[in-house]
Amino acid sequence: MEIEEPRVKEMRASAKLVYSILKDSDRRLSSREIAERAQVHKRTARDALSDLEAAGVVVASRDTRDARKLVYEACTGEHSPE
């Protein structure tokens, strides 16, 4: 897994994995979906997402199907979150 984003390169492994999953996804994902894909505990996924959000490489938005849930997406050069 090669991470090109400089803000992510120095982060812990779980954040790199979560970022990679989001970057490769064709849609926004919930923290539960991310945890399942990464095969990590939900808390680990949420902590990684918090770090990535703080670094400005991931954004959260409300799920259009269920406003109680947040969904996440990577900010990349090719594609910016709406």
C-alpha positions in Angstrom: 0.0 0.0 0.0 1.7 3.1 -1.3 0.4 6.4 0.3 1.2 9.4 -1.8 -0.5 12.0 0.5 2.3 13.5 2.6 0.0 14.3 5.6 -0.9 10.6 5.8 2.6 9.1 5.4 3.6 9.9 9.0 0.4 8.6 10.6 -0.1 5.3 12.4 -0.8 2.2 10.3 -4.5 2.1 11.1 -4.9 5.6 9.7 -3.0 4.7 6.5 -5.2 1.6 6.0 -8.4 3.6 6.6 -7.2 6.3 4.2 -6.4 3.7 1.5 -9.8 2.1 1.9 -11.6 5.4 1.5 -9.4 6.5 -1.4 -10.1 3.3 -3.3 -13.8 3.3 -2.6 -16.3 4.4 -5.2 -18.7 5.7 -2.6 -18.8 7.2 0.9 -18.5 4.7 3.7 -19.7 4.6 7.3 -17.3 3.9 10.2 -18.8 0.5 10.6 -18.2 -0.4 6.9 -14.6 1.0 7.2 -13.9 -1.1 10.3 -15.3 -4.2 8.5 -13.2 -3.7 5.4 -10.1 -2.9 7.5 -10.8 -5.8 9.8 -10.2 -3.6 12.8 -12.3 -2.7 15.9 -14.9 0.1 15.3 -13.0 2.3 17.9 -9.8 1.9 16.0 -11.5 3.0 12.8 -13.1 6.0 14.5 -9.8 7.1 16.0 -8.1 6.8 12.6 -11.0 8.8 11.0 -10.6 11.5 13.6 -6.9 11.8 12.9 -7.5 11.9 9.1 -10.2 14.5 9.5 -7.9 16.7 11.6 -5.3 16.4 8.9 -7.8 17.5 6.3 -7.5 14.5 4.1 -10.9 13.0 5.0 -14.3 14.7 5.3 -17.5 13.5 7.0 -21.0 14.2 6.0 -24.5 13.0 6.9 -25.8 9.9 5.2 -28.6 10.9 2.9 -30.5 7.7 3.8 -30.1 8.1 7.6 -29.2 11.5 8.9 -28.1 10.0 12.2 -25.1 8.4 10.6 -21.9 9.9 9.3 -20.2 8.8 6.1 -16.6 9.5 5.1 -14.8 10.2 2.0 -11.1 10.9 1.1 -10.1 14.3 -0.3 -8.0 13.6 -3.3 -6.7 15.7 -6.2 -9.0 13.9 -8.7 -12.1 14.1 -6.6 -13.2 16.6 -4.0 -16.0 15.9 -1.6 -19.3 17.7 -2.2 
